[in-house]
Every structure is written in C-alpha cells, then in structure tokens.
Amino acid sequence: MEGLMMHYPLTTTTILEYGNSAFHHKKVISHLPDGSRHEYRFSDLYKRTKQLANALTKKLGVTRGDMVGTFAWNHYQHLELYYGIPGIGAICHTINIRLSSQQTEFIINHSEDKVIFVDATLVPLLEKIAAQLETVEKYIIINAPEGFTTTLPEVLHYEDLLKDNSEEFEWPALNENDACGMCYTSGTTGLPKGVLYSHRSTYLHASTILSPNAANCSNRDVMLLIVPQFHVMAWGFPYMCILAGADMVMPSLHLQPEAIIRILQEEKVTKANGVPTIWLGVYEAMKKNPPKEKLVLEEYLVGGSALPASLIEGFERDFGIRGVQAWGMTETSPLGTVARLQPKHESLSEKEKLHIRAKQGIEFPGIEMRIVKDDGTVAPRDGKTMGELQVRGAWVLRSYFKTLNQENFSEDGWFKTGDVSTIDEDGYMHITDRTKDLIKSGGEWISSVALESALMSHPKIKEAAVIAIPDDTWSERPLASIVLADANEKVTKEEMMEFLARDFAKYQIPEHYVFIDQVPRTSVGKFDKKEIRKRYAEGKLG
Amino acid sequence: MEGLMMHYPLTTTTILEYGNSAFHHKKVISHLPDGSRHEYRFSDLYKRTKQLANALTKKLGVTRGDMVGTFAWNHYQHLELYYGIPGIGAICHTINIRLSSQQTEFIINHSEDKVIFVDATLVPLLEKIAAQLETVEKYIIINAPEGFTTTLPEVLHYEDLLKDNSEEFEWPALNENDACGMCYTSGTTGLPKGVLYSHRSTYLHASTILSPNAANCSNRDVMLLIVPQFHVMAWGFPYMCILAGADMVMPSLHLQPEAIIRILQEEKVTKANGVPTIWLGVYEAMKKNPPKEKLVLEEYLVGGSALPASLIEGFERDFGIRGVQAWGMTETSPLGTVARLQPKHESLSEKEKLHIRAKQGIEFPGIEMRIVKDDGTVAPRDGKTMGELQVRGAWVLRSYFKTLNQENFSEDGWFKTGDVSTIDEDGYMHITDRTKDLIKSGGEWISSVALESALMSHPKIKEAAVIAIPDDTWSERPLASIVLADANEKVTKEEMMEFLARDFAKYQIPEHYVFIDQVPRTSVGKFDKKEIRKRYAEGKLG
C-alpha cells in the first residue's frame, strides 16, 4: 500500500529555494582572483541565479539534458552556476583545471559541453586546446580584468550575460533522478571517467553530511570552502552550507598557506575543508609565524588522502584546532565515512584516541561498506583482516558516464573502490592501501600507507611515499622516498629502520631509501606513485 | 538525462541496518511499567527485530500492506514493533491510548487492524470494546505480570511470540513510497482521521531533524523520549536516534514529574522531547525540590502547543536548561519548524531573544510554508499580517486515509493547517491561533493564544485559556478562564486588565474572567477549548 504523503522531489532547486526562504540574510563571501573581496547574501544568490537561468535558456539556448562546463575557482559566480545550470535541467560539468591539456581536451569532447564558463586567469589553459574542442559553442568569461583579451572564439562576459535578465524565473518541474552535475575522476591510470550525479544523490549527500556526527554544520558556522569547486563538487559543501544556513567563504585562487591563514582570520571562519597537503602547509606556516590572535577556527575536515596522525596531534597541541578525517571518492559524491571519537572512547589514552581519529571512520547513513577478501568472501570486522573496500548507497555511482564496462562493480552491485582496508569491531574503516600500491613480499602483504604514516611521524621527516620495487628473492620489496623537514638535518637508513622496528615486523621494514626534494603529486594533490615508480621501480636507486 | 547513481530506497529497514552496522554498541534503556529497568544494545534490537519479523510472517501470517496496531507505552518492545512491522512491508498503526472508547473502536475498525500489540496495563481499555472490533484476529500482550488474565480473545504473549524464531531474516525489497506507519489525529471536532506515512517520508523526516539547527542529535547524546510512541511516532525520535547513534531512554508510563526527574538523573540524559505540560510539571517539581546535583540535561525540545516564554525563562534561569520550541502536526510527521536563535540575534536584549524563541520558528529543509490571507493572497513576511498557515513538503500528507474529501488542501496542493499565523522578516513563523479559536470582535481579530501567553506570564497565574463568547454589541468577546498558581492568592479582574494593557489594545482585553481548578485537556494534552466553550460560551459565567 502506498503511503499518502506528498510527492516532493529532492533537487538542487529545493536547496536554493530553502536558503532564500529560511536564511536569506546569510552571506557568501568571495576573495576573488584579483584580490578584491566580494560579499552578498543568499537572497542575492537567489536573484542572480534566476537571472542566470533566464540567460542560459533565452540567450544561450541551453535546454534540459545539455552539458554545461565550468572551469573556475571557488567564488560566488561558480556558486550561481552550481544552482542555475541544474535548476533549468541542464548538467553542471565541473572541469578539473589541474589536468593535462590532453586530459582536459578528452573530457570536454567526451562530455560534449555546449558552453564553458571559464575564469579569466584560467583562459590560457583552454586557449591551447580550443581548436580541438568539438562541441563548445560559447565561452563565458568570469572575472575578466580590464583590457582582457583572448584567442578563444565566441566569447561573452559573465556580467554581460546576466544583465538585463529578469530576476523572476519559474523553475521547471524536475525529476529527482535527473542528472544535475558531473565530475571526471582524474585517474592515475587510463582515461578519466565521468561520474554523473543526480539531483537526489546531491541533495541526500548534502543533507546527510551536515549532521553533528559529520561536518556538524549549522547556521552558527562560517565555512571556508578550500576544496575546489572543480573537484568533486567541493565535497558538496556549496549545497550543504545552504541547507544548514552557514555563511560561505570562497577563496578562489588564494590557496597558499599565508593566504588561507589571512582569510581564516579576516572572516572569522569556524570550520573548513581541504586535503592534508593544504593543512600541512597551513600548520607549518603557523608554526613559523604564529598568529597573534587565536583563530576562531574550531576544526577542519580532511579527505582525499590520509591525514597523518602527527598533523592531527600537532595542530591540536599547538593551536587547539581539531582535524577530522573523512573518506570519499569522486564515485561516492564524495563523502562516505568520517572518523570522530564517541563517548565510548573517552577512557582511552591520547595515543589510542589518535589511532582511531587517523582511521577513515564509520559510514554515513545512506552508505554501506564491506571488505571483500581475495577469495571473494566478506572479511570479519576485526580491524585486522584486509581486503578490498566495497560500498553502495544513495550517493554511489551505478555506472560511469558513457561506459558499459562494469568491471568496477561486484556481481551483486557494490562499487569496488580499489582501496585495501580493514573495518574494526566498532565499525571504523581504515584504508591500508590502494590495491595497486600494496606490496607483496615473500607472499606477505605490506601496506605502503602504514609505512608512510609511520615515517611521517618521525620529527626529521616531512613527507614519505612508499612503493614496491622488484626483488629477485622476495618478488617485491618496499622503497621509501623521503622528503626531509630540514635538508641539512640528514637521517640515516639505520635510524629509520630502527624507528620503524617499533611498529613493524622485520620483513615489513624497507631497506631501500631515497631522498627527494618533494613528492610528485597528481592533479588533486595525492602522491603520484606512478611517477615515483617510473623513477625508481627499475631498481635505479638514488 | 538520468543521473547514474545507485537506486537506494530510503526505508525504516535502512535505518535499522545502519544502526546495527555503525552503532551496534549504543543502548536502548527502558523503564518498564512494573518499575524495572531494561537495557540492551542496538545489536540486540536488531536481532530481536528479525525474530519479530519471522514471527509476524510465519506465526501470525501478517503480509505486505496489512495493518498491525500497537497500543503501548514507550519501551524496547514498542521500538522492535516500529522496525519489525514496516520491515516486512506491513504498516505500524500506533493507537492513541488516551482517546475515548468510542474513538478507539472507530479507529481500529476503520484502519482494519489485523493484530494488536498491547501493553498489559492497557488491556482493560481494549477489553471494553473488544466485542465491537471487527478485524482483529490476535492480541499480543506485552509486559504481562505473573498471574495476568484477560477477557480478550485470541491472546498470545510477546515473548512467547518471539521465542524459537531465528535471528536471521531477509528483508523484502521495499518501495520507499510504501506505507510504513499510521497515526490518527485526535481531532477535537469530528471523527479521527488517519495519516499514512511512507518509508521515504519517515526516513527524510528523521534524517533532517537530527541537524544541528534542529534536534542537534548525535552519538554523544542520551535522548529521553517522553513524547509517547502512540502519539505521532514519538516525533520520529525512534528513527532519528538510530540514524544519529544516540542512546535512547524509554520511560513507558513513568511520566509524572518526579519519575521523569529521577530518570533524567539516573540515565544522565542530555536531551529530551515533550509537550509543554510535561515540562511545566518538571519545572514546578524541581522548584519545590531542587535536585542536589545539576542535571546533565542540556535542552528539551517542545511542541504540541506553544511553550510559554515564562517557562523558557524560568528553566534557563533556575536550572541552566534550554527550552527549544518546535512546531508540527500529525499531518506533518510531525516536525515542520524550530525556533533557535541565530548569530544575528546575539546583539538583541534578553527579552527580544525570548520573544523569538517563543515563536514556532523557521522551517526545516524539505518543508515549505506560507500564510494565506482571507482574500486568498499570500501574506507578506512582516511578522504582523495574519492568515492561515499552509505547508507542503517531503513529509506532509497529501490525503487522509480512506478519504476522498480534499477540503484540507488548497487548490494548488498545499495542506491547510487551520493555524492562524504570521511569518516575520527572518522567516520565523508564529502561531497566533487556531482558525476556529480566533475571536472576531467588532470586525477586528483578537488572538486567544497571545492573550493566554501574556496572562500566563503573570506571576499569580499558572494557566489561562481564552475563548470567544457571543456578544450582542461586538458579535464576539474574549473570555479568559484562569488557573491560579496559588488558590489562596487571588488576582482581581482589574489587576489582569491593567496587566494586559501593557501589550494589548483596549478592544483586545477581555472583560470576562472565570477561575477554574484546571484547564480541560484533549487526549494529547492540548487545551480542550471545545469543552471550555461548552461550559461558558452560552454566557453563563462563573
């Protein structure tokens, strides 16, 4: 028997309308590429998004199901695109600005973007490939400085597009399962693959992650969105903040540690998100040059790669700011788990607590996870048994865009993440490695991530990336590439082996070490192990 | 274009499975009718609910779409029914134990309950009408004491029903739009009307109200569920607490102020819900007999009728406990709005803050509201213009059960609440009256609720209920029926009129006053104005 409740689709338009009704006075603050500060209210966002909707449909001829690209920093105009494009039933395709020209070209042609909204500072990246783009009819330039010129064809300026459009617009009735956004995974191997989010998945993700167990986001917060809008929808924060009535601070290209610290101070930011690299940089800058006044910042949510326990510890000890680890992937919208302590952990030692907080954590309602062993059976939740992490849920993809290949899915429909993980008795998931980064030595598995975490807790070591290198005896052995905290303060191989011996079995400890200036990274800031392997995996050691 | 995300139905089973996965160690604590204390974990709830599911299908022959009644207090068995019945695709119909025999009989026959689960202490209420119940095949007795006997036919004991059933049960695949629960509105006029909740509406309501802007419920909380499970699904708290991982405390029939205070102390309760009458009782008992140790209780969420500003103030001043006002109806699952202060209110005076907190507040995401004037136009949000509150949203009914009559809905599909309200510039809704309680005097409207609130803030007055009485000159005039705080401390008519003159225009101030021992109440604790009118509206004054 059907329940007798109203049909009420969960869409991004619902979110925008809600923000204007319940929180019209809340702010969106943008630190724009030219260094100027822009501030307006949710009610202004609302009106301008309706102007944009009129412009998209009437001036640009964008219709339902069309793909509209964005190639831009975090700011209010990009936020307007986040609501305006899906609002008319089109799809907001956020293009990662950090990919190679070749990948960018592939993505734009593959997704068939009809229009691209591009930040003036990023235009040169598109100019290089414009001749190869097959479907783009128009480029809309955002934040163009005076005297701006470009070789891009069919150019229009964002403010010129919006002006003279009515602030009244009747949203079309949307099906909540319609697509609203798309991101491509950057893919360290192979071609980028598109993930096509629905209105429903976007709404449910945003409305779930604001929970006190997760981002704990309310109308009392001023949220700094460091995670780029071109990267997995900025973790859904542009939608979550409106649902929660939180002020939003958008830093555009001001992502250097000093710039972030200045914005945190000026805007009295209470919470923020970002990848570990960002927070490592901020921490080091604050250590060197401690802020005169204590920051209002209470906590930062971290994901993308593992947050080193040493960073959690240092930030909290030195500045009273809490690091909260989360986990997710482009394929999971992205947030799937979060690691916060619970009352049952209160009696634990500080070290034990840190150990839990450095895990990836428990799943959000709406997400399910399991660990599948090599033999295909589900692993027990004992905190030890490793296997591949598989997930399913309300904001997990069921297929990549334009791809029939279902190799990333189990036969019973779970998404295979490619992460090697454990789940402990309390349900805390811990990623021990990427399947392809796991080292198999003499028939035993060695976790590269566990070695990296341990090495990075050494006071003289800033960063460490561990890969497998071929070995005649053991088939594979670990190699650690090390970035020193201070290039003048060397650390010996013996010192490192002794240090690791506290936590690792003998066979797990690397005997190969190389010193590098910095760890090569992918476009989204993760360690680029493919690159490190290229340099060292042939056994040519430094 | 459809998004490529997984199909993942939002059901009560999803909630139960989540609780067992992420929070299996969290507790359900029941203070049972016989005074004993029962404690188990979410993992036990999970296993026993699966046993119940087996028993329902195999022993009782309950199938999808069947209506199963509950007539019970708040405790773990009732919680098992909240998950077990909808889990197999049947509908959990919670019957209000405080209705008249006639109403109860009507409801059970109208809903066609096949089985009724009934608390032993409540059996006498059903025995009286059992002969008239047309569809009930079986009565399952919960918490029967030794030597229990009954005249009910076809009786089975709850534990006997469960025992010997497997803890394994494969949930059927459910459509999220299927019905999962039903409550009848008690209806001060006319026959009770059934509201048929869906899995989806139940899930979305629960997952939204745990927000830090609303109930602010997390795995750090111990929640006392005072609102009965037989009354609008205990405000969805049995579902919310599992999603949030909060410990639940169920008081069964221990609802006297002293019992509640004892439970708050013993269980270290952090948050609770309840109607104003409950909290008024608790406040007075605590004033008389202040607890030796400060309660852990941080705040209580209040709804059902308006929380007097004087109670908010007193509780906070005397015991440091915050009252948070919410609004809802059986027809809205129930929660629709909540009144919390926001950072923008920080600069206001304490009196102004209290004024905002005594409103019904802003809507939750998923709910929309508007005020419609007599002429059918939507009222401006100025905090002054009154009209009927209309709502729509993801957990608002679209029709009553077995009713074709759509008189409670606007032509464009909004639910007409029957509440007279205003909405202010900040979006805070304030109920000034029920449409049928509004007093029309000399062509001007007078709000009975506003007069009641003002009178109840008088130190000598405990409660006040205002109704309209016929008047030859003005058509209607207000009459105030007063319950004194201390029967020996009289207050004169002149004193009250002078007191009201501070806030009300002359024509709004009642000249008729009667003193009563207590305000008659409906089955859910609201002022029964129908009853007061019966006594006084013919102009026969006390």
Interface residues (C-beta under 8 A of the other chain):
Chain A: M1 E2 G3 L4 M5 M6 H7 Y8 L10 T14 I15 E17 Y18 S21 A22 F23 H24 H25 G65 I91 N175 N177 D178 A179 C180 V195 L196 Y197 S198 H199 R200 S201 L204 S207 T208 L210 S211 P212 N213 N216 C217 S218 N219 R220 L243 A244 G245 Q342 P343 K344 I362 E363 P365 G366 E368 R392 G393 A394 W395 V396 L397 R398 S399 Y400 F401 G413 F415 D426 G427
Chain B: M1 E2 G3 L4 M5 M6 H7 Y8 L10 T14 I15 E17 Y18 S21 A22 F23 H24 H25 G65 I91 N175 N177 D178 A179 C180 V195 L196 Y197 S198 H199 R200 S201 L204 S207 T208 L210 S211 P212 N213 N216 C217 S218 N219 R220 L243 A244 G245 S333 Q342 P343 K344 I362 E363 P365 G366 E368 R392 G393 A394 W395 V396 L397 R398 S399 Y400 F401 G413 F415 D426 G427
